[in-house]
Amino acid sequence: MANIKNNHTGPLSVGGVTIPAGVTASVEGWASVQHSNAIKTWLAAKIIEVVGGEAGLPAGIPGLPGLPDPEAAEKDAIIAELRDKYGVEKTKRTSLDNLKAALAEAKASA
């Protein structure tokens, strides 16, 4: 079992569980679906993420899929500043380098 968060704009079905956009849901069949190509692709693209670690793995190990991204807090802060101060919409799927460039450009244009 694992808690899966849907970062997509619409609902997704993971292991037979339909997860609405922006919602975290418990997926009982995670052990059997986590190795599918679609799930691996969604994890890599951060369309879905494992929240709070997955069964059998300790939380907090860098580099494991679904565990905390060390850049996540910085990305969140830049995304919020771009949206709130400059009206620029970006997503967490945007690379940190591209977010920093967009922020610099927005500041220069202001």
Secondary structure, 3 states (H helix, E strand, C coil): CEEEEECCCCCEEECCEEECCCCEEEECCHHHHCCCHHHHHHHHCCCEEEEEEECCCCCCCCCCCCCCCCCHHHHHHHHHHHHHHHCCCCCCCCCHHHHHHHHHHHHHHC
